Amino acid sequence: MQTVERYLFALTDSFIFYRIERYDVKGKQYLLTNYKYYVADVGLRYALLGNRDEDVGHVLENVVFL
């Protein structure tokens, strides 16, 4: 297991990140690769990365997921 995978596994186990399987709408099945990760607290993201205006779409997607 790679180092990044271990970190992501630890973060999802501690409920800081949520790992979501991607779904193919046309094929009506789950994709086998490319999981999406969402932050449990958007404020934590702001604390680490700061407030950037170009990331509004990513933050909105995270809020809609939550």
C-alpha positions, 0 to 999 in steps of 0.5 A: 500500500502506498503512503498516500493511500495509507494517509487517505485511509487514516483520514477516512477512518477518522471521519475527516474525509469521506470517500465516495465511489463515482457513478456512471449515469449512462452505464448505470454502474459504479466506476472502478477507479477515481474515488472522490474525497470530500472534507467533513468540515469546510472550515478545516479546508479554509484553515489549511488552504486559505480563502481562494475565490477560484475554488468556489465550485469545489467548496459548493460541491463539498457543501452539496455532498454534506 
